[in-house]
Amino acid sequence: MTAATVFESVHIELAERSYDIAIGAGLLDRADAWAQLPQAHAALIVTNGTVAPLYAKRLQDALKSHYLNIHTVVLPDGEEFKSWQTMNLVFDGLLGHGCDRKTVLFALGGGVVGDMTGFAAASYMRGVPFVQVPTTLLAQVDSSVGGKTAINHPLGKNMIGAFYQPERVVCDLDTLATLPARELSAGLAEVIKYGPIADMTFLDWIESHLNELLARDPQALAHVVKRSCEIKAWVVGQDEREAGLRAILNFGHTFGHAIEAGLGYGEWLHGEAVGCGMVLAAHLSQRLGLVDLPFVQRLTRLIGAAGLPVRAPVLDASDNVGRYLDLMRIDKKSEGGEVRFVLLDGPGRALVRAAPNALVREVIAAGCA
């Protein structure tokens, strides 16, 4: 795919909140990628210190013909900065530049930038338009799509936020060329996730093309971004606010969020924690008789081959299992203090349910051994 190629599009159908995901190479520099966005006098680009030197000017240049004033806010980079204090820098930029309720925000970066920009957009003057411009694989295949925005709290990940849909998502595949190898692997966790919960044919494809993905083959990356977005679009279109079906997209996240909070945000990347969390969730599914051990072993091999951890960390030397359980009780799927998990109901299917405490304890103890 070259910059001259017509880019591909995946549609998110949400009635008046519907929008498109543009997927292609060189989109940052293409006028047609930014056409027909909301009109305004001003735009505010929110990015971070890592991404800004690489892509901020290119986005500014692309938007010059659309907006009279283009401002930029550069946030510190890292999950540990996904907080109220950092999000206030976005509000400082909006208020400092006199931005009105038509100002369009552009989230240029990975999942942290996207989540915070979206939450800021949902909150500023009770809602202003925003556009997702994800520059990491994880953000392109997952966090930029679907309108979930949030910041972290020391006691729980993504516990403060809002459902707020973007006007558009623009996935420039060229930005993946500058992605560190560790970040690429973290993104593959969210790609792999879609197979066991929804599409076994996709899982087969990922297995057979993993080397191309790790080598950043453009066609392979284009395929996984598009297919991942198609699956997420199908789920979100049926359950925008996670009342039921959408929860299956959190496969591995209950364990994964506990790992992130327990270690301290930023110690493990989100995708690393999710990859390990999928291994734990698969083992719990197997102990409940929902999938067989060979499938769990197959999934574990793929996650490890993608460069992701498959052994869970010890969070508390004195009571590790207890620490995991305490953190998981804060999970958004919990009800009445009972932890509910996304489990595999056979290959390619998922469900959300509680599990016996004794089995959960066994899985955590074995997974950290």
Contacts in CASP RR format, 6 or more apart in sequence:
PFRMAT RR
TARGET T0000
AUTHOR 0000-0000-0000
METHOD contacts of the structure
MODEL  1
MTAATVFESVHIELAERSYDIAIGAGLLDRADAWAQLPQAHAALIVTNGT
VAPLYAKRLQDALKSHYLNIHTVVLPDGEEFKSWQTMNLVFDGLLGHGCD
RKTVLFALGGGVVGDMTGFAAASYMRGVPFVQVPTTLLAQVDSSVGGKTA
INHPLGKNMIGAFYQPERVVCDLDTLATLPARELSAGLAEVIKYGPIADM
TFLDWIESHLNELLARDPQALAHVVKRSCEIKAWVVGQDEREAGLRAILN
FGHTFGHAIEAGLGYGEWLHGEAVGCGMVLAAHLSQRLGLVDLPFVQRLT
RLIGAAGLPVRAPVLDASDNVGRYLDLMRIDKKSEGGEVRFVLLDGPGRA
LVRAAPNALVREVIAAGCA
1 24 0 8 1.000
1 25 0 8 1.000
1 173 0 8 1.000
1 218 0 8 1.000
1 219 0 8 1.000
1 222 0 8 1.000
2 25 0 8 1.000
3 25 0 8 1.000
3 26 0 8 1.000
3 29 0 8 1.000
3 30 0 8 1.000
5 24 0 8 1.000
5 25 0 8 1.000
7 22 0 8 1.000
7 23 0 8 1.000
7 24 0 8 1.000
7 27 0 8 1.000
7 30 0 8 1.000
7 32 0 8 1.000
7 33 0 8 1.000
8 22 0 8 1.000
8 23 0 8 1.000
8 24 0 8 1.000
8 222 0 8 1.000
8 226 0 8 1.000
9 20 0 8 1.000
9 21 0 8 1.000
9 22 0 8 1.000
9 23 0 8 1.000
10 20 0 8 1.000
10 21 0 8 1.000
10 23 0 8 1.000
10 226 0 8 1.000
10 229 0 8 1.000
10 230 0 8 1.000
10 233 0 8 1.000
11 18 0 8 1.000
11 19 0 8 1.000
11 20 0 8 1.000
11 21 0 8 1.000
11 233 0 8 1.000
12 18 0 8 1.000
12 19 0 8 1.000
12 20 0 8 1.000
12 21 0 8 1.000
12 145 0 8 1.000
12 146 0 8 1.000
12 165 0 8 1.000
12 233 0 8 1.000
12 236 0 8 1.000
12 237 0 8 1.000
13 233 0 8 1.000
13 237 0 8 1.000
14 165 0 8 1.000
14 236 0 8 1.000
14 237 0 8 1.000
14 240 0 8 1.000
17 165 0 8 1.000
17 240 0 8 1.000
19 165 0 8 1.000
19 166 0 8 1.000
19 167 0 8 1.000
19 168 0 8 1.000
19 169 0 8 1.000
20 168 0 8 1.000
20 169 0 8 1.000
21 145 0 8 1.000
21 168 0 8 1.000
21 169 0 8 1.000
21 171 0 8 1.000
21 229 0 8 1.000
21 233 0 8 1.000
22 33 0 8 1.000
22 168 0 8 1.000
22 169 0 8 1.000
22 170 0 8 1.000
22 171 0 8 1.000
23 140 0 8 1.000
23 171 0 8 1.000
23 173 0 8 1.000
23 222 0 8 1.000
23 225 0 8 1.000
23 226 0 8 1.000
23 229 0 8 1.000
24 171 0 8 1.000
24 172 0 8 1.000
24 173 0 8 1.000
24 222 0 8 1.000
25 172 0 8 1.000
25 173 0 8 1.000
25 174 0 8 1.000
25 218 0 8 1.000
25 222 0 8 1.000
26 172 0 8 1.000
26 173 0 8 1.000
26 174 0 8 1.000
27 33 0 8 1.000
27 170 0 8 1.000
27 171 0 8 1.000
27 172 0 8 1.000
27 173 0 8 1.000
27 174 0 8 1.000
28 55 0 8 1.000
28 58 0 8 1.000
28 59 0 8 1.000
28 62 0 8 1.000
28 133 0 8 1.000
28 170 0 8 1.000
28 172 0 8 1.000
28 174 0 8 1.000
28 175 0 8 1.000
29 58 0 8 1.000
29 61 0 8 1.000
29 62 0 8 1.000
30 62 0 8 1.000
31 62 0 8 1.000
31 65 0 8 1.000
33 62 0 8 1.000
33 170 0 8 1.000
33 172 0 8 1.000
34 62 0 8 1.000
34 63 0 8 1.000
34 66 0 8 1.000
34 170 0 8 1.000
37 66 0 8 1.000
37 104 0 8 1.000
37 129 0 8 1.000
37 131 0 8 1.000
37 167 0 8 1.000
37 168 0 8 1.000
38 102 0 8 1.000
38 104 0 8 1.000
38 129 0 8 1.000
38 167 0 8 1.000
39 66 0 8 1.000
39 102 0 8 1.000
40 67 0 8 1.000
40 100 0 8 1.000
40 102 0 8 1.000
40 103 0 8 1.000
40 104 0 8 1.000
40 129 0 8 1.000
41 67 0 8 1.000
41 68 0 8 1.000
41 69 0 8 1.000
41 100 0 8 1.000
41 102 0 8 1.000
41 103 0 8 1.000
42 67 0 8 1.000
42 68 0 8 1.000
42 69 0 8 1.000
42 70 0 8 1.000
42 71 0 8 1.000
42 97 0 8 1.000
42 98 0 8 1.000
42 99 0 8 1.000
42 100 0 8 1.000
42 103 0 8 1.000
42 104 0 8 1.000
43 63 0 8 1.000
43 66 0 8 1.000
43 67 0 8 1.000
43 69 0 8 1.000
43 70 0 8 1.000
43 71 0 8 1.000
43 103 0 8 1.000
43 104 0 8 1.000
43 105 0 8 1.000
43 106 0 8 1.000
44 70 0 8 1.000
44 71 0 8 1.000
44 72 0 8 1.000
44 73 0 8 1.000
44 90 0 8 1.000
44 93 0 8 1.000
44 94 0 8 1.000
44 97 0 8 1.000
44 99 0 8 1.000
44 103 0 8 1.000
44 104 0 8 1.000
44 105 0 8 1.000
44 106 0 8 1.000
45 56 0 8 1.000
45 59 0 8 1.000
45 60 0 8 1.000
45 63 0 8 1.000
45 70 0 8 1.000
45 71 0 8 1.000
45 72 0 8 1.000
45 73 0 8 1.000
45 105 0 8 1.000
45 106 0 8 1.000
45 108 0 8 1.000
46 72 0 8 1.000
46 73 0 8 1.000
46 75 0 8 1.000
46 90 0 8 1.000
46 105 0 8 1.000
46 106 0 8 1.000
46 107 0 8 1.000
46 108 0 8 1.000
46 113 0 8 1.000
46 114 0 8 1.000
46 116 0 8 1.000
46 117 0 8 1.000
46 120 0 8 1.000
47 55 0 8 1.000
47 56 0 8 1.000
47 72 0 8 1.000
47 73 0 8 1.000
47 74 0 8 1.000
47 75 0 8 1.000
47 108 0 8 1.000
47 109 0 8 1.000
47 113 0 8 1.000
48 74 0 8 1.000
48 75 0 8 1.000
48 76 0 8 1.000
48 77 0 8 1.000
48 78 0 8 1.000
48 109 0 8 1.000
48 110 0 8 1.000
48 112 0 8 1.000
48 113 0 8 1.000
49 74 0 8 1.000
49 75 0 8 1.000
49 76 0 8 1.000
49 77 0 8 1.000
50 77 0 8 1.000
51 77 0 8 1.000
51 108 0 8 1.000
51 109 0 8 1.000
51 110 0 8 1.000
51 113 0 8 1.000
51 135 0 8 1.000
52 72 0 8 1.000
52 74 0 8 1.000
52 108 0 8 1.000
54 135 0 8 1.000
54 175 0 8 1.000
54 178 0 8 1.000
55 108 0 8 1.000
55 109 0 8 1.000
55 135 0 8 1.000
55 175 0 8 1.000
56 72 0 8 1.000
56 74 0 8 1.000
56 108 0 8 1.000
59 106 0 8 1.000
59 108 0 8 1.000
59 133 0 8 1.000
60 70 0 8 1.000
60 72 0 8 1.000
63 70 0 8 1.000
63 106 0 8 1.000
64 70 0 8 1.000
67 104 0 8 1.000
69 97 0 8 1.000
71 93 0 8 1.000
71 97 0 8 1.000
71 99 0 8 1.000
73 89 0 8 1.000
73 90 0 8 1.000
73 92 0 8 1.000
73 93 0 8 1.000
75 81 0 8 1.000
75 86 0 8 1.000
75 89 0 8 1.000
75 90 0 8 1.000
75 113 0 8 1.000
75 116 0 8 1.000
76 86 0 8 1.000
77 112 0 8 1.000
78 112 0 8 1.000
78 265 0 8 1.000
78 266 0 8 1.000
79 112 0 8 1.000
79 152 0 8 1.000
79 260 0 8 1.000
79 265 0 8 1.000
79 266 0 8 1.000
79 269 0 8 1.000
79 270 0 8 1.000
80 264 0 8 1.000
80 265 0 8 1.000
80 266 0 8 1.000
81 112 0 8 1.000
82 112 0 8 1.000
82 115 0 8 1.000
82 116 0 8 1.000
82 151 0 8 1.000
82 152 0 8 1.000
82 265 0 8 1.000
83 151 0 8 1.000
83 152 0 8 1.000
84 151 0 8 1.000
84 160 0 8 1.000
86 116 0 8 1.000
86 151 0 8 1.000
87 116 0 8 1.000
87 119 0 8 1.000
87 120 0 8 1.000
87 151 0 8 1.000
90 105 0 8 1.000
90 116 0 8 1.000
90 117 0 8 1.000
90 120 0 8 1.000
90 124 0 8 1.000
91 120 0 8 1.000
91 123 0 8 1.000
91 124 0 8 1.000
93 99 0 8 1.000
94 103 0 8 1.000
94 120 0 8 1.000
94 124 0 8 1.000
99 124 0 8 1.000
99 128 0 8 1.000
100 125 0 8 1.000
101 124 0 8 1.000
101 125 0 8 1.000
101 126 0 8 1.000
101 127 0 8 1.000
101 128 0 8 1.000
102 128 0 8 1.000
102 129 0 8 1.000
103 128 0 8 1.000
104 128 0 8 1.000
104 129 0 8 1.000
104 130 0 8 1.000
104 131 0 8 1.000
104 167 0 8 1.000
105 117 0 8 1.000
105 118 0 8 1.000
105 120 0 8 1.000
105 121 0 8 1.000
105 124 0 8 1.000
105 128 0 8 1.000
105 129 0 8 1.000
105 130 0 8 1.000
105 131 0 8 1.000
106 117 0 8 1.000
106 130 0 8 1.000
106 131 0 8 1.000
106 133 0 8 1.000
107 113 0 8 1.000
107 114 0 8 1.000
107 116 0 8 1.000
107 117 0 8 1.000
107 118 0 8 1.000
107 130 0 8 1.000
107 131 0 8 1.000
107 132 0 8 1.000
107 133 0 8 1.000
107 134 0 8 1.000
107 144 0 8 1.000
107 166 0 8 1.000
108 133 0 8 1.000
108 135 0 8 1.000
109 133 0 8 1.000
109 134 0 8 1.000
109 135 0 8 1.000
109 136 0 8 1.000
109 139 0 8 1.000
110 134 0 8 1.000
110 135 0 8 1.000
110 136 0 8 1.000
110 138 0 8 1.000
110 139 0 8 1.000
110 143 0 8 1.000
110 144 0 8 1.000
111 134 0 8 1.000
111 136 0 8 1.000
111 138 0 8 1.000
111 139 0 8 1.000
111 143 0 8 1.000
111 144 0 8 1.000
111 270 0 8 1.000
114 132 0 8 1.000
114 134 0 8 1.000
114 139 0 8 1.000
114 143 0 8 1.000
114 144 0 8 1.000
114 149 0 8 1.000
115 143 0 8 1.000
115 148 0 8 1.000
115 149 0 8 1.000
115 150 0 8 1.000
115 151 0 8 1.000
115 158 0 8 1.000
116 149 0 8 1.000
116 151 0 8 1.000
117 130 0 8 1.000
117 132 0 8 1.000
117 149 0 8 1.000
118 130 0 8 1.000
118 147 0 8 1.000
118 149 0 8 1.000
118 164 0 8 1.000
118 166 0 8 1.000
119 149 0 8 1.000
119 150 0 8 1.000
119 151 0 8 1.000
119 160 0 8 1.000
119 161 0 8 1.000
119 162 0 8 1.000
119 164 0 8 1.000
121 127 0 8 1.000
121 128 0 8 1.000
121 129 0 8 1.000
121 130 0 8 1.000
121 149 0 8 1.000
121 164 0 8 1.000
122 149 0 8 1.000
122 161 0 8 1.000
122 162 0 8 1.000
122 164 0 8 1.000
123 162 0 8 1.000
127 164 0 8 1.000
129 166 0 8 1.000
129 167 0 8 1.000
130 164 0 8 1.000
130 166 0 8 1.000
130 167 0 8 1.000
131 166 0 8 1.000
131 167 0 8 1.000
131 168 0 8 1.000
131 169 0 8 1.000
131 170 0 8 1.000
132 139 0 8 1.000
132 144 0 8 1.000
132 145 0 8 1.000
132 166 0 8 1.000
132 168 0 8 1.000
132 169 0 8 1.000
132 170 0 8 1.000
133 169 0 8 1.000
133 170 0 8 1.000
133 172 0 8 1.000
134 140 0 8 1.000
134 143 0 8 1.000
134 144 0 8 1.000
134 169 0 8 1.000
134 171 0 8 1.000
134 175 0 8 1.000
135 172 0 8 1.000
135 175 0 8 1.000
135 176 0 8 1.000
135 179 0 8 1.000
136 175 0 8 1.000
136 176 0 8 1.000
136 179 0 8 1.000
136 183 0 8 1.000
136 186 0 8 1.000
136 187 0 8 1.000
137 176 0 8 1.000
137 179 0 8 1.000
137 183 0 8 1.000
137 184 0 8 1.000
137 186 0 8 1.000
137 187 0 8 1.000
137 188 0 8 1.000
137 190 0 8 1.000
137 191 0 8 1.000
137 221 0 8 1.000
137 225 0 8 1.000
138 183 0 8 1.000
138 186 0 8 1.000
138 187 0 8 1.000
138 189 0 8 1.000
138 190 0 8 1.000
138 270 0 8 1.000
138 271 0 8 1.000
140 171 0 8 1.000
140 173 0 8 1.000
140 176 0 8 1.000
140 225 0 8 1.000
140 228 0 8 1.000
140 229 0 8 1.000
141 187 0 8 1.000
141 190 0 8 1.000
141 191 0 8 1.000
141 224 0 8 1.000
141 225 0 8 1.000
141 228 0 8 1.000
141 229 0 8 1.000
141 232 0 8 1.000
142 187 0 8 1.000
142 190 0 8 1.000
142 193 0 8 1.000
142 228 0 8 1.000
142 232 0 8 1.000
142 249 0 8 1.000
143 190 0 8 1.000
144 166 0 8 1.000
144 169 0 8 1.000
144 171 0 8 1.000
145 169 0 8 1.000
145 229 0 8 1.000
145 232 0 8 1.000
145 233 0 8 1.000
145 236 0 8 1.000
146 165 0 8 1.000
146 232 0 8 1.000
146 236 0 8 1.000
146 240 0 8 1.000
147 163 0 8 1.000
147 164 0 8 1.000
147 165 0 8 1.000
147 166 0 8 1.000
147 236 0 8 1.000
148 158 0 8 1.000
148 163 0 8 1.000
148 242 0 8 1.000
149 161 0 8 1.000
149 162 0 8 1.000
149 163 0 8 1.000
149 164 0 8 1.000
150 158 0 8 1.000
150 159 0 8 1.000
150 160 0 8 1.000
150 161 0 8 1.000
150 162 0 8 1.000
151 158 0 8 1.000
151 160 0 8 1.000
151 161 0 8 1.000
152 158 0 8 1.000
152 159 0 8 1.000
152 160 0 8 1.000
152 261 0 8 1.000
152 265 0 8 1.000
153 159 0 8 1.000
153 160 0 8 1.000
154 261 0 8 1.000
155 261 0 8 1.000
155 330 0 8 1.000
156 257 0 8 1.000
156 261 0 8 1.000
156 327 0 8 1.000
156 330 0 8 1.000
157 257 0 8 1.000
157 260 0 8 1.000
157 261 0 8 1.000
157 265 0 8 1.000
158 257 0 8 1.000
158 332 0 8 1.000
159 330 0 8 1.000
159 332 0 8 1.000
163 240 0 8 1.000
163 241 0 8 1.000
163 242 0 8 1.000
165 240 0 8 1.000
169 229 0 8 1.000
171 225 0 8 1.000
171 229 0 8 1.000
173 218 0 8 1.000
173 221 0 8 1.000
173 222 0 8 1.000
173 225 0 8 1.000
176 184 0 8 1.000
176 216 0 8 1.000
176 221 0 8 1.000
177 216 0 8 1.000
182 269 0 8 1.000
182 272 0 8 1.000
183 269 0 8 1.000
184 214 0 8 1.000
184 216 0 8 1.000
185 214 0 8 1.000
185 271 0 8 1.000
185 272 0 8 1.000
185 306 0 8 1.000
185 307 0 8 1.000
185 308 0 8 1.000
186 269 0 8 1.000
186 270 0 8 1.000
186 271 0 8 1.000
186 272 0 8 1.000
186 308 0 8 1.000
187 271 0 8 1.000
188 213 0 8 1.000
188 214 0 8 1.000
188 306 0 8 1.000
188 307 0 8 1.000
188 308 0 8 1.000
189 271 0 8 1.000
189 272 0 8 1.000
189 274 0 8 1.000
189 275 0 8 1.000
189 278 0 8 1.000
189 303 0 8 1.000
189 306 0 8 1.000
189 308 0 8 1.000
190 228 0 8 1.000
190 271 0 8 1.000
190 274 0 8 1.000
191 206 0 8 1.000
191 213 0 8 1.000
191 224 0 8 1.000
191 228 0 8 1.000
192 203 0 8 1.000
192 206 0 8 1.000
192 275 0 8 1.000
192 278 0 8 1.000
192 299 0 8 1.000
192 302 0 8 1.000
192 303 0 8 1.000
192 306 0 8 1.000
193 249 0 8 1.000
193 251 0 8 1.000
193 252 0 8 1.000
193 274 0 8 1.000
193 275 0 8 1.000
193 278 0 8 1.000
194 202 0 8 1.000
194 203 0 8 1.000
194 227 0 8 1.000
194 228 0 8 1.000
194 231 0 8 1.000
194 232 0 8 1.000
195 202 0 8 1.000
195 203 0 8 1.000
195 206 0 8 1.000
195 348 0 8 1.000
196 203 0 8 1.000
196 251 0 8 1.000
196 278 0 8 1.000
196 282 0 8 1.000
196 299 0 8 1.000
196 344 0 8 1.000
196 347 0 8 1.000
196 348 0 8 1.000
196 350 0 8 1.000
197 248 0 8 1.000
197 249 0 8 1.000
197 251 0 8 1.000
197 342 0 8 1.000
197 344 0 8 1.000
197 348 0 8 1.000
197 349 0 8 1.000
197 350 0 8 1.000
198 231 0 8 1.000
198 235 0 8 1.000
198 248 0 8 1.000
198 348 0 8 1.000
198 349 0 8 1.000
198 350 0 8 1.000
199 227 0 8 1.000
199 231 0 8 1.000
199 348 0 8 1.000
200 347 0 8 1.000
200 348 0 8 1.000
202 227 0 8 1.000
202 231 0 8 1.000
203 302 0 8 1.000
203 347 0 8 1.000
203 348 0 8 1.000
205 223 0 8 1.000
205 227 0 8 1.000
206 213 0 8 1.000
206 224 0 8 1.000
206 302 0 8 1.000
207 302 0 8 1.000
209 217 0 8 1.000
209 220 0 8 1.000
209 223 0 8 1.000
210 302 0 8 1.000
210 305 0 8 1.000
210 306 0 8 1.000
212 219 0 8 1.000
212 220 0 8 1.000
213 220 0 8 1.000
213 221 0 8 1.000
213 224 0 8 1.000
213 306 0 8 1.000
214 306 0 8 1.000
232 249 0 8 1.000
235 245 0 8 1.000
235 246 0 8 1.000
235 248 0 8 1.000
235 249 0 8 1.000
236 246 0 8 1.000
238 245 0 8 1.000
238 246 0 8 1.000
239 245 0 8 1.000
239 246 0 8 1.000
240 246 0 8 1.000
242 332 0 8 1.000
244 352 0 8 1.000
247 333 0 8 1.000
247 342 0 8 1.000
247 352 0 8 1.000
248 342 0 8 1.000
248 350 0 8 1.000
248 351 0 8 1.000
248 352 0 8 1.000
250 333 0 8 1.000
250 342 0 8 1.000
251 278 0 8 1.000
251 281 0 8 1.000
251 342 0 8 1.000
251 344 0 8 1.000
251 350 0 8 1.000
252 274 0 8 1.000
252 275 0 8 1.000
252 277 0 8 1.000
252 278 0 8 1.000
252 280 0 8 1.000
252 281 0 8 1.000
252 342 0 8 1.000
253 274 0 8 1.000
253 277 0 8 1.000
253 331 0 8 1.000
253 342 0 8 1.000
254 277 0 8 1.000
254 281 0 8 1.000
254 328 0 8 1.000
254 331 0 8 1.000
254 333 0 8 1.000
254 339 0 8 1.000
254 340 0 8 1.000
254 341 0 8 1.000
254 342 0 8 1.000
255 273 0 8 1.000
255 276 0 8 1.000
255 277 0 8 1.000
255 280 0 8 1.000
255 281 0 8 1.000
255 312 0 8 1.000
255 324 0 8 1.000
255 328 0 8 1.000
256 273 0 8 1.000
256 274 0 8 1.000
256 275 0 8 1.000
256 276 0 8 1.000
256 277 0 8 1.000
257 273 0 8 1.000
257 327 0 8 1.000
257 328 0 8 1.000
257 331 0 8 1.000
258 315 0 8 1.000
258 324 0 8 1.000
258 327 0 8 1.000
258 328 0 8 1.000
258 331 0 8 1.000
259 268 0 8 1.000
259 273 0 8 1.000
259 276 0 8 1.000
259 277 0 8 1.000
259 312 0 8 1.000
259 313 0 8 1.000
259 315 0 8 1.000
260 266 0 8 1.000
260 267 0 8 1.000
260 268 0 8 1.000
260 270 0 8 1.000
260 273 0 8 1.000
261 327 0 8 1.000
261 330 0 8 1.000
262 315 0 8 1.000
262 323 0 8 1.000
262 327 0 8 1.000
263 313 0 8 1.000
263 315 0 8 1.000
268 276 0 8 1.000
268 309 0 8 1.000
268 313 0 8 1.000
271 308 0 8 1.000
272 308 0 8 1.000
272 309 0 8 1.000
275 303 0 8 1.000
275 308 0 8 1.000
275 309 0 8 1.000
275 310 0 8 1.000
276 303 0 8 1.000
276 308 0 8 1.000
276 309 0 8 1.000
276 310 0 8 1.000
276 311 0 8 1.000
276 312 0 8 1.000
277 312 0 8 1.000
278 299 0 8 1.000
278 303 0 8 1.000
279 296 0 8 1.000
279 299 0 8 1.000
279 300 0 8 1.000
279 303 0 8 1.000
279 310 0 8 1.000
279 312 0 8 1.000
279 367 0 8 1.000
280 312 0 8 1.000
280 363 0 8 1.000
280 364 0 8 1.000
280 367 0 8 1.000
281 341 0 8 1.000
281 342 0 8 1.000
281 343 0 8 1.000
281 344 0 8 1.000
282 291 0 8 1.000
282 295 0 8 1.000
282 296 0 8 1.000
282 299 0 8 1.000
282 300 0 8 1.000
282 344 0 8 1.000
283 296 0 8 1.000
283 363 0 8 1.000
283 366 0 8 1.000
283 367 0 8 1.000
284 341 0 8 1.000
284 343 0 8 1.000
284 355 0 8 1.000
284 359 0 8 1.000
284 360 0 8 1.000
284 363 0 8 1.000
285 291 0 8 1.000
285 296 0 8 1.000
285 343 0 8 1.000
285 344 0 8 1.000
285 345 0 8 1.000
285 346 0 8 1.000
286 292 0 8 1.000
286 293 0 8 1.000
286 295 0 8 1.000
286 296 0 8 1.000
287 359 0 8 1.000
287 362 0 8 1.000
287 363 0 8 1.000
288 343 0 8 1.000
288 355 0 8 1.000
288 359 0 8 1.000
290 343 0 8 1.000
290 344 0 8 1.000
290 345 0 8 1.000
290 346 0 8 1.000
291 344 0 8 1.000
291 346 0 8 1.000
291 347 0 8 1.000
295 344 0 8 1.000
295 346 0 8 1.000
295 347 0 8 1.000
300 310 0 8 1.000
303 310 0 8 1.000
304 310 0 8 1.000
311 367 0 8 1.000
311 368 0 8 1.000
312 364 0 8 1.000
312 367 0 8 1.000
312 368 0 8 1.000
313 368 0 8 1.000
314 320 0 8 1.000
314 368 0 8 1.000
315 323 0 8 1.000
315 324 0 8 1.000
315 327 0 8 1.000
316 322 0 8 1.000
316 323 0 8 1.000
320 364 0 8 1.000
320 365 0 8 1.000
320 368 0 8 1.000
321 361 0 8 1.000
321 364 0 8 1.000
321 365 0 8 1.000
324 364 0 8 1.000
325 339 0 8 1.000
325 357 0 8 1.000
325 360 0 8 1.000
325 361 0 8 1.000
325 364 0 8 1.000
328 334 0 8 1.000
328 339 0 8 1.000
329 337 0 8 1.000
329 339 0 8 1.000
331 339 0 8 1.000
331 340 0 8 1.000
333 339 0 8 1.000
333 340 0 8 1.000
333 341 0 8 1.000
333 342 0 8 1.000
333 352 0 8 1.000
334 340 0 8 1.000
338 354 0 8 1.000
339 354 0 8 1.000
339 355 0 8 1.000
339 360 0 8 1.000
340 352 0 8 1.000
340 353 0 8 1.000
340 354 0 8 1.000
341 352 0 8 1.000
341 353 0 8 1.000
341 354 0 8 1.000
341 355 0 8 1.000
341 360 0 8 1.000
342 350 0 8 1.000
342 351 0 8 1.000
342 352 0 8 1.000
343 350 0 8 1.000
343 351 0 8 1.000
343 352 0 8 1.000
343 353 0 8 1.000
343 355 0 8 1.000
344 350 0 8 1.000
345 351 0 8 1.000
END
